[in-house]
Amino acid sequence: MKPSLWISKLVPAALLFGIASKSIAQEIGANPIASILQIQQYERAIHIMVMLLIGFGFLMVFVRKYGRSALTATFLLVSISLPLYLSIKSLGIFGTKPEIEQFILAEFSAASLLIAAGAILGRVRLYQYILLGLLFVPFYILNELIVIGDYFHFVGKVADTGGSIVIHAFGAFFGIAAALSLTSKQDIETPIESDATTDKYSVLGSMLLWVFWPSFCAALVPIEAIPHTVVNVFIALCGSTLATYLASVYLRGKVSIADIANAALAGGVAIGATCDYATHVQSMIIGIVAGSLSTFGFAVLQDKQQKFHKIIDTCGVSNLHGIPGIFGGLSAIVVVAGLDIGAQLKGIALTVGIALVSGFLGGKLISMFGKQTEIYADCAEFNDAE
């Protein structure tokens, strides 16, 4: 449908149902395409908020006795990251953007923070999650400015529309580095328990993330690129889900519900860098490879990684967000025509470097504010928990 016909149908309907004020109607008349885009961005911002609070929240309740704490931590992390990001950007030092676009960028920072928190989930006090947010967001903004905004004219043009590099990989490596200072010998020896109920809730969170992931990747793309981006993301998620099932059965003998809840999302992580560039066939391939890599990471590499680094990665963020995020960034070299390969590689390297250094420093600072005495247990924070 032509934009003019679309708008002619939308505006009367909006007025009829009372969802457009006089000022909004006037704005639509003055600049219809820009106004419709803002309305769509608002809708996608709400979708992303569902991902942050319900998707991430329930994905992390797989720890049997830590469900209340995981959900509360999710609330706290989102609540500290959004105003902090907006406050820093409101200083005007780094330029200004339309308000709803700025808010979506703040949601991206919250998503990356939740990824980082997944690595240390259950081993810090609830107030330390707030401290994590205070330390994380400024470094996230710094990396965003350097890699995506090329604010210091050091990197160049990097392809990362949906944040495979600056959101997923940054959050994962920040969390892994923080875990170096927030994992004790006792923590390593303490098993992370789950049961059928917590696993079901975790898959529910994963499914919510799966459904709304296209809104995340398409949140800020040009209006004409939205349909292609949405289809690409769903195709990549289909690829990773199918690959996860097959790889899980092959590597473990039977399917692991933990693989389904996590690695099935790897296609969404990996397609982010090229979601508006890739063909549908390329998206399927990226999803299949990402799901296979992530499942291999969970089934084979995770125990070896943790023993080597002497850490616990509670949610396996290195294998869901770290490796697929890097793979997604590298896939742009093949997918995006005319890409500056040097800039892309430099952007990936800088993101990993900044995340590791800032995450290690952040973990050291957080460790100075106490140690959780009873890990992976709600009773350490809630007076009515077992």
C-alpha positions in Angstrom: 0.0 0.0 0.0 1.3 3.5 -0.9 2.2 5.7 2.1 -0.4 8.3 1.1 -3.2 5.7 1.1 -1.9 4.1 4.4 -1.9 7.5 6.1 -5.3 8.5 4.7 -6.7 5.3 6.3 -4.8 5.5 9.6 -5.5 9.1 10.6 -9.3 8.9 10.4 -9.2 5.7 12.3 -7.0 7.2 15.0 -9.3 10.2 15.4 -12.4 7.9 15.4 -11.1 5.8 18.3 -9.7 8.8 20.3 -6.0 7.8 20.1 -4.9 10.9 18.3 -5.1 14.4 19.9 -5.6 17.5 17.9 -1.9 18.3 18.2 -0.9 14.8 17.0 -3.2 15.1 14.1 -1.7 18.4 13.2 1.8 17.0 13.4 0.8 14.0 11.2 -0.6 16.4 8.7 2.6 18.5 8.7 5.1 15.6 8.5 3.1 12.3 8.0 6.0 9.9 7.4 8.0 11.1 10.4 5.0 11.0 12.7 4.0 7.5 11.7 7.6 6.4 12.3 7.5 7.9 15.8 4.2 6.0 16.5 5.7 2.8 15.3 8.8 3.4 17.4 6.6 3.9 20.5 5.0 0.5 19.8 8.3 -1.2 19.4 9.6 0.5 22.6 6.7 -1.2 24.5 7.6 -4.5 22.9 11.2 -4.1 24.0 10.0 -3.3 27.6 8.2 -6.7 27.5 11.4 -8.3 26.6 13.4 -6.6 29.3 11.0 -7.2 32.2 9.1 -10.4 31.3 11.3 -12.1 28.8 14.7 -11.6 30.6 13.0 -11.9 34.0 11.4 -15.3 33.4 14.4 -16.6 31.4 16.5 -16.1 34.6 14.1 -17.9 37.0 15.5 -21.3 36.2 17.5 -21.3 39.4 15.1 -23.3 41.7 15.3 -21.2 44.9 16.2 -17.9 43.3 13.1 -17.0 41.4 11.9 -14.0 43.5 15.4 -12.6 43.6 15.9 -13.0 39.8 12.6 -11.1 39.0 13.4 -8.4 41.6 16.9 -8.0 40.2 15.4 -7.6 36.7 13.2 -4.8 38.0 16.1 -3.1 39.7 18.5 -3.4 36.7 15.9 -1.9 34.3 15.0 0.8 36.7 18.5 2.0 37.3 19.7 1.7 33.6 16.9 3.7 31.8 17.1 6.9 33.8 20.9 6.8 34.1 21.3 6.4 30.3 18.8 9.2 29.6 20.4 11.5 32.2 23.9 11.1 30.8 22.6 11.6 27.2 20.6 14.6 28.3 23.8 16.5 29.0 23.9 17.2 25.3 27.6 16.6 25.0 27.1 13.7 22.6 24.4 15.2 20.4 20.6 14.9 20.7 18.0 12.6 19.2 14.2 12.5 19.2 12.9 11.5 22.6 11.4 8.1 21.8 14.5 7.2 19.8 16.7 8.1 22.8 14.5 6.0 25.0 14.9 3.0 22.8 18.6 3.4 23.0 18.3 3.5 26.7 16.4 0.2 26.5 19.3 -1.3 24.5 21.6 -0.4 27.4 19.2 -2.1 29.8 19.2 -5.2 27.7 23.0 -5.3 27.6 23.1 -4.7 31.4 20.7 -7.7 32.0 23.0 -9.8 29.9 26.0 -8.8 32.0 24.0 -9.5 35.2 23.2 -13.0 34.0 26.9 -14.0 34.4 26.8 -13.2 38.2 23.2 -14.0 38.9 22.6 -15.4 42.3 26.0 -14.5 43.8 25.5 -10.8 44.8 23.2 -9.0 47.0 20.2 -7.2 45.5 21.6 -3.7 46.1 24.8 -4.8 44.3 22.7 -5.2 41.1 22.0 -1.5 41.4 25.7 -0.8 41.8 26.4 -2.9 38.8 24.0 -0.7 36.7 25.7 2.5 37.9 29.1 1.1 36.8 27.9 -0.5 33.6 25.9 2.2 31.8 28.7 4.8 31.5 31.1 2.2 30.0 28.3 1.0 27.7 27.7 4.6 26.5 31.4 5.0 26.0 31.6 1.9 23.8 28.5 2.9 21.9 30.0 6.3 21.1 33.3 4.8 20.0 32.0 1.9 18.0 28.6 2.9 16.6 28.7 6.7 16.8 32.4 6.9 15.8 32.4 9.9 18.1 36.2 10.1 18.2 36.7 9.3 14.5 38.7 6.3 15.4 36.8 3.3 14.1 34.8 4.0 11.0 31.4 2.6 9.8 30.5 -0.5 11.7 27.5 -2.7 10.7 25.6 -3.5 13.9 22.0 -2.5 13.4 20.5 -4.8 16.0 23.4 -4.8 18.5 25.1 -8.1 18.0 28.4 -6.4 18.9 27.7 -3.4 21.1 24.7 -4.9 23.0 25.1 -8.7 23.2 28.9 -9.2 23.0 29.6 -6.1 25.2 27.2 -7.3 27.9 28.4 -10.8 27.9 32.1 -10.0 28.1 31.5 -7.4 30.8 29.6 -9.9 32.9 32.3 -12.6 32.4 35.0 -10.2 33.4 33.0 -9.1 36.5 32.5 -12.7 37.4 36.3 -13.1 37.9 36.1 -11.0 41.0 32.6 -12.3 42.1 33.1 -16.0 42.1 34.7 -17.7 45.1 35.9 -21.3 45.5 32.7 -22.1 47.5 30.6 -20.6 44.6 32.2 -23.0 42.1 31.5 -26.0 44.3 27.8 -25.0 44.9 25.5 -26.6 42.3 22.9 -24.5 40.4 19.7 -26.4 40.9 16.6 -26.2 38.7 13.4 -28.2 38.4 10.5 -28.8 36.0 8.6 -25.8 37.1 11.5 -23.3 36.9 12.6 -24.7 33.5 9.1 -24.2 32.2 9.1 -20.5 33.3 12.5 -20.1 31.7 11.2 -21.4 28.4 8.2 -19.0 28.7 10.7 -16.1 29.1 12.6 -17.4 26.1 9.4 -17.6 24.0 8.5 -14.0 24.8 11.9 -12.9 23.8 11.6 -14.9 20.6 8.2 -13.3 19.7 9.3 -9.7 20.3 12.9 -9.9 19.0 12.0 -8.4 15.6 10.9 -5.3 17.3 14.2 -5.1 19.1 16.2 -5.3 15.8 13.8 -3.2 13.8 13.3 -0.5 16.5 15.4 2.2 14.7 15.7 1.0 11.1 14.2 3.2 8.3 10.5 2.7 7.8 11.0 1.0 4.4 13.4 -1.5 5.9 11.1 -2.7 8.7 9.3 -5.5 6.9 12.5 -7.1 5.5 14.2 -6.8 8.9 11.3 -8.4 10.8 11.1 -11.4 8.5 14.9 -11.8 8.6 14.9 -12.0 12.4 12.1 -14.5 12.6 13.9 -16.7 9.9 17.1 -16.5 11.9 15.3 -17.5 15.1 13.7 -20.4 13.3 17.1 -21.5 12.1 18.7 -21.4 15.5 15.7 -23.2 17.2 15.9 -26.1 14.8 19.7 -26.2 15.0 19.5 -26.2 18.8 17.2 -29.2 18.9 19.3 -31.2 16.5 22.6 -30.3 18.1 21.3 -30.9 21.6 20.1 -34.4 20.7 23.4 -35.1 18.9 25.7 -33.9 21.6 23.8 -35.0 24.7 21.8 -38.0 23.5 18.5 -36.4 24.5 17.3 -32.8 24.2 18.2 -30.4 27.0 15.6 -27.9 28.0 18.3 -25.5 29.0 19.6 -25.6 25.4 16.1 -24.9 24.1 15.6 -22.0 26.5 18.9 -20.4 25.6 20.6 -21.4 22.4 17.3 -21.2 20.5 17.7 -17.4 20.8 21.2 -17.3 19.4 19.8 -16.6 15.9 18.3 -13.4 17.1 21.6 -12.4 18.7 23.7 -13.2 15.6 21.3 -11.7 13.0 21.4 -8.3 14.8 24.4 -7.0 13.0 23.0 -7.7 9.5 19.2 -7.8 10.1 18.5 -5.1 7.6 21.2 -6.3 5.1 20.9 -10.1 4.9 18.8 -12.0 2.4 16.3 -14.5 3.9 18.6 -17.4 2.9 21.6 -15.7 4.6 19.4 -15.1 7.7 18.5 -18.8 7.9 22.2 -19.8 7.5 23.2 -17.3 10.2 20.5 -18.7 12.5 21.5 -22.3 12.0 25.2 -21.6 12.6 24.5 -19.4 15.6 22.2 -22.1 17.2 24.8 -24.8 16.6 27.6 -22.7 18.0 25.6 -21.8 21.1 24.4 -25.4 21.8 28.0 -26.6 21.4 29.1 -24.0 23.8 26.5 -25.0 26.4 26.9 -28.7 26.0 30.7 -29.0 25.5 32.6 -25.7 26.3 30.9 -24.2 29.3 32.3 -26.5 32.0 35.8 -26.2 30.4 35.5 -22.4 30.2 34.4 -22.1 33.8 37.2 -24.4 35.1 39.8 -22.6 33.0 38.8 -19.1 34.2 37.7 -20.3 37.7 34.4 -18.6 37.4 30.7 -19.5 37.3 28.6 -18.0 34.4 25.2 -18.6 35.9 23.1 -18.0 32.7 25.8 -19.0 30.2 25.9 -15.5 28.7 29.2 -16.2 27.0 27.6 -19.0 24.9 24.2 -17.3 24.3 25.4 -13.7 23.8 29.2 -13.6 23.6 30.1 -16.1 20.9 26.9 -15.6 18.8 27.4 -11.8 19.1 30.9 -12.0 17.8 29.8 -14.4 15.0 27.1 -12.0 14.0 29.6 -9.2 13.8 31.9 -11.2 11.7 29.1 -12.4 9.4 28.7 -8.8 8.3 32.0 -9.1 6.4 30.3 -11.6 4.1 26.8 -10.2 4.1 27.2 -6.4 3.8 28.4 -5.2 0.4 31.1 -2.5 0.5 31.7 -2.9 4.3 34.8 -1.5 5.7 36.3 -4.8 7.0 39.0 -3.0 9.0 36.4 -0.9 10.8 34.2 -3.9 11.5 37.1 -5.9 13.0 38.3 -2.9 15.0 34.7 -2.3 16.3 34.5 -5.9 17.5 38.0 -5.8 19.1 37.4 -2.5 20.9 34.0 -3.8 22.2 35.6 -6.9 23.7 38.5 -5.0 25.1 36.4 -2.2 26.7 34.0 -4.8 28.1 36.7 -7.0 29.6 38.6 -4.1 31.2 35.5 -2.2 32.5 33.9 -5.5 33.6 36.9 -6.5 35.6 37.1 -3.1 37.3 33.4 -3.1 38.0 33.6 -6.6 39.5 36.4 -5.5 41.8 34.4 -2.5 43.0 31.2 -4.5 43.5 33.1 -7.1 45.6 34.1 -4.4 48.0 30.5 -3.9 49.0 29.9 -7.3 50.6 29.6 -10.9 49.7 26.4 -12.9 49.4 26.5 -15.5 52.2 23.9 -17.8 50.9 24.0 -18.0 47.1 21.2 -18.9 44.7 18.7 -18.6 47.5 15.8 -16.2 48.0 16.0 -16.6 51.8 19.1 -14.4 51.8 17.0 -11.4 50.7 13.3 -12.2 51.4 12.0 -12.8 54.9 9.2 -15.1 53.8 11.2 -17.4 51.6 12.3 -20.9 52.5 
